[in-house]
């Protein structure tokens, strides 16, 4: 789970929200655990919007 929701994936998930600034701030403050939890919650809440983002991040990570 940590590999899927790494820092880069969290940033990309946050980019696809309506108000990413508070979520980006978690990452900037070093609150990576909280940011990861927020990314998981967003994915569960909006799976059709977030799953393609995760798949693209995983695809880029393997290259």
LUMLUMZA-39984 format. One record per residue: residue in one letter; x, y, z of N, C-alpha, C in turn. Coordinates in steps of 0.2 Angstrom, whole numbers, plus 5000, padded with zeros to 4 digits. Layout:
<nodes>
AXYZXYZXYZ/...
</nodes>
This chain:
<nodes>
X500449945000500050005000500450065000/X501050065004501450125004501750134997/X501950084994502250084987501750124982/X501150104983500650134978500550204980/X500450224986500350294988500950324991/X501450324987502050364988502050434988/X502550474989502450544989502250574982/X502550544977502350574970501650554968/X501450494970500750484968500250524972/X500450534979499950584983499950654979/X500550684977500550744974500050744968/X500050694964499650684958498950674959/X498750644965498050634967497850704969/X498250734973498050804975497950854970/X498350844964498250884958497550884955/X497250824956496550814953495950824958/X496150864963495550884968495350954966/X494850974969494551044968494951094972/X495251074978495651124982496251084984/X496751084980497351044982497851074987/X497751144988498251174992498351154999/X497751135003497851115010498151045010/X498051005004498350935004499050945002/X499250984998499950994996500351025002/X500051065007500351085013500551035017/X500150975018500350925022500950895019/X501050885013501750855010502250905012/X502150975011502651025012502951025019/X502451005024502651005031502950945033/X502950895029503350835031502850785034/X502150795033501650755036501450705031/X501950655029501850615024501350555026/X501250535032500850485034500050515033/X499950575035499350605035499150625027/X499650635023499550655016499350585013/X499650535015499550465012498850445014/X498650455020497950435022497450485018/X497550545017497150585013497050565006/X497650545003497550514996497150454996/X497250405001496850345001496150365002/X495950405006495250425007494950455000/X495350504997495150524991495050474986/X495450424985495350374981494750334982/X494650314988494050284990493350324989/X493450384990492850434989492750444981/X493250444977493150464970493550414966/X493350354966493850304963493850304955/X493350324952493350334944493850394942/X493950444947494350494945495050484947/X495150444952495850444955496250374953/X495850324951496250264949496650274943/X496350304938496850324932497450354934/X497450404939498050434941498550394944/X498250344948498750294951499050254946/X498650224941498950184936499450214932/X499350284931499850314927500550324931/X500450334937501050344942501450284942/X501050224943501350164943501750144937/X501450164931501750144925502350184924/X502350254926502950294925503450274930/X503350244936503750224941504150164938/X503850124934504250064932504750074926/X504650134923505050144917505750164919/
</nodes>
